[in-house]
Amino acid sequence: MKHLYLSFFIIFTIAVKAQINLVPNFSFEQNDTCPSNIDQIQFATGWSKYSISTSTPDYYNACAPATGFGVPKNIAGNQSAHRNCSAYAGLLTWGASGNDREHIGIQLTMPLVIGQKYFLSFYTVMGEDYYLGNQFGLPSNNIGLRLSTVPFNTSQPAPIDNFAHLYSSSILGDSINWQRISGSIIADSAYEYVILGNFFDDANTDTMQYSCGWCFNSESYYFIDDICVSSDSLLANGGIDALSCTTSVNEVTSDNEISVFPNPANNQVTISLRSNVNDEIILMDMYGKVCYTENINNKSFTMLDLTSYSSGIYFLKIINLKEKKSTSKKIIKL
């Protein structure tokens, strides 16, 4: 009986995990530092530059409104984040000087399983790219997503070899509304990294040139938000729209001073907290939907009733309101 239960538990856990977005910090909400200049994508937790050293992929966050890198107003437009959240990335997808590209990437939470079907998506909108009354940007195509078994950096940049696992072959000229680019693949490798940008060279990239006295047509620039790599088709094809915005506090995945037991659980779990600390607890389902919140004032433990919740994996975030740090715990409801 014990072996039967263990087998069921392993199969159930794998099935539920498969429905999770494998892209951490997929909406760029979590950050180490507020952006204050160009070329600071590394301030978004986990993300880094995957293009040559002279490229400058950008990070925008509402925590930096006065620097030109806030949300919604910034140096590249007045654009709200997708889902009206607080952050997104921006990068160059074409430049008049020849094959100018900016790429960003992050490691997935787990490698893809060879032979498994995965659904891919991201949201994008064109940056307005005005400066001193002149318009430098123009629409282009081929902004896309690529998976890789290895990471890239400024010394070994992502290739521009006319291949991407997902991309827009149409020229995207909307600078107001976010557009979802989505598709699916059967994993042919155990991919561990996701990269965003234009992977096609100038000969295979189309642009739409503007004709006006103040139009310089020097580059194409796009914002990117809410990237998804998942085996759940609903999540990648609009399900992500219903998620709540994530917090930008510094996150610790484990904390010996905080424990949750029993785990897995049928009905109730006990959350053991730090003493004399004001915390907020947030329970989210595997799609990021907030199921329960509570403020805990100077208590060493609290009880969480799971009776009414469906079986599955949940994520508990305990936020230290004074230090603005959080700890994440995974809870399995049987």
RAURGI-V214913 format. One record per residue. N is the residue number from 0. PHI is phi in degrees with one decimal (none if undefined). Layout:
{{N	PHI} {N	PHI}}
This chain:
{{0	none} {1	-62.7} {2	-67.0} {3	-64.4} {4	-63.7} {5	-63.3} {6	-63.4} {7	-62.6} {8	-63.6} {9	-65.9} {10	-63.7} {11	-64.0} {12	-64.7} {13	-63.5} {14	-63.4} {15	-72.2} {16	-59.8} {17	-63.5} {18	-89.7} {19	-86.8} {20	-66.9} {21	-83.1} {22	-93.5} {23	-72.4} {24	48.0} {25	-66.3} {26	-113.1} {27	64.5} {28	-71.1} {29	-78.1} {30	-145.6} {31	-89.2} {32	-146.4} {33	-74.6} {34	-68.8} {35	-139.0} {36	-160.4} {37	-69.0} {38	63.7} {39	-128.5} {40	-60.2} {41	-67.0} {42	-72.9} {43	-81.0} {44	-52.4} {45	92.9} {46	-86.4} {47	-153.0} {48	-81.1} {49	-112.6} {50	-121.2} {51	-59.0} {52	-61.5} {53	-80.6} {54	-76.6} {55	-138.4} {56	-61.5} {57	-114.3} {58	-122.8} {59	-123.7} {60	-149.3} {61	-63.1} {62	-74.2} {63	-126.8} {64	-70.6} {65	-94.7} {66	-101.4} {67	89.6} {68	-126.5} {69	-89.3} {70	-135.9} {71	-89.0} {72	-83.9} {73	-160.2} {74	-67.8} {75	-109.4} {76	149.9} {77	-127.8} {78	-124.5} {79	-68.5} {80	-69.5} {81	-60.8} {82	66.1} {83	56.9} {84	-88.3} {85	-124.2} {86	-155.2} {87	-165.8} {88	-109.6} {89	-139.2} {90	-152.7} {91	-81.7} {92	-110.3} {93	-160.2} {94	-139.0} {95	-67.3} {96	-79.4} {97	113.6} {98	52.9} {99	-73.7} {100	-140.0} {101	-125.1} {102	-128.0} {103	-128.4} {104	-152.1} {105	-152.8} {106	-80.9} {107	-69.3} {108	-70.1} {109	-157.6} {110	-66.3} {111	-71.0} {112	-94.3} {113	-60.3} {114	91.8} {115	-84.3} {116	-84.3} {117	-126.8} {118	-108.7} {119	-118.7} {120	-162.2} {121	-157.7} {122	-112.4} {123	-146.5} {124	-152.2} {125	-73.1} {126	-74.9} {127	-73.2} {128	54.7} {129	-101.3} {130	-153.8} {131	52.7} {132	81.9} {133	-106.4} {134	-105.7} {135	-100.5} {136	-87.2} {137	-150.8} {138	-70.9} {139	-147.9} {140	-117.6} {141	76.3} {142	-60.2} {143	-158.2} {144	-129.3} {145	-137.0} {146	-102.6} {147	-147.0} {148	-87.5} {149	-131.9} {150	-82.3} {151	-126.1} {152	-155.9} {153	-67.8} {154	-81.4} {155	-128.7} {156	-72.5} {157	-59.9} {158	-71.8} {159	-112.1} {160	-128.8} {161	64.1} {162	-141.8} {163	-150.8} {164	-73.0} {165	-152.9} {166	-162.0} {167	-97.8} {168	-76.2} {169	-86.1} {170	-70.5} {171	-104.3} {172	-112.2} {173	-83.0} {174	-106.9} {175	-120.4} {176	-103.3} {177	-66.6} {178	-118.4} {179	-90.3} {180	-106.4} {181	-142.8} {182	-175.2} {183	-147.9} {184	-142.0} {185	-102.1} {186	-61.9} {187	-102.9} {188	-147.8} {189	-84.7} {190	-61.8} {191	-121.2} {192	-134.3} {193	-119.9} {194	-128.6} {195	-119.0} {196	150.7} {197	-106.9} {198	-101.7} {199	-104.4} {200	-77.1} {201	-61.4} {202	-65.5} {203	-114.9} {204	-119.6} {205	-100.9} {206	-128.5} {207	-117.8} {208	-73.2} {209	-89.8} {210	-119.0} {211	-159.7} {212	-66.1} {213	-107.7} {214	-98.3} {215	-97.4} {216	48.4} {217	-99.5} {218	-164.0} {219	-118.1} {220	-136.8} {221	-133.5} {222	-88.1} {223	-133.7} {224	-151.9} {225	49.3} {226	-85.9} {227	-134.9} {228	-131.6} {229	-154.4} {230	-86.4} {231	-95.8} {232	-65.3} {233	-65.8} {234	-63.6} {235	-82.6} {236	-114.3} {237	114.3} {238	-61.9} {239	-66.6} {240	-62.9} {241	-86.4} {242	-72.5} {243	-81.7} {244	-69.5} {245	-87.4} {246	-83.9} {247	-102.7} {248	-73.3} {249	-66.5} {250	-115.1} {251	-115.7} {252	-76.9} {253	-140.8} {254	-151.5} {255	-65.9} {256	-82.6} {257	-121.1} {258	-141.1} {259	-128.7} {260	-152.7} {261	-70.9} {262	-155.2} {263	-68.5} {264	-143.4} {265	-93.3} {266	-121.7} {267	-116.7} {268	-124.0} {269	-102.7} {270	-107.3} {271	-89.4} {272	-111.7} {273	-67.7} {274	-77.0} {275	56.4} {276	-129.8} {277	-89.4} {278	-121.8} {279	-117.6} {280	-107.5} {281	-130.6} {282	-103.9} {283	-123.7} {284	-82.6} {285	-70.6} {286	-95.7} {287	90.1} {288	-74.0} {289	-74.7} {290	-99.1} {291	-162.2} {292	-136.0} {293	-158.8} {294	-93.9} {295	-114.0} {296	-110.6} {297	53.7} {298	-120.3} {299	-87.9} {300	-160.1} {301	-149.9} {302	-105.8} {303	-123.0} {304	-89.1} {305	-104.7} {306	-54.5} {307	-84.2} {308	-91.8} {309	-71.5} {310	-63.9} {311	152.5} {312	-99.4} {313	-125.6} {314	-121.0} {315	-105.4} {316	-111.8} {317	-110.4} {318	-103.6} {319	-77.1} {320	-67.7} {321	-79.6} {322	-90.5} {323	55.6} {324	-125.1} {325	-132.9} {326	-123.0} {327	-109.8} {328	-131.2} {329	-96.3} {330	-117.9} {331	-108.8} {332	-94.8} {333	-82.0}}
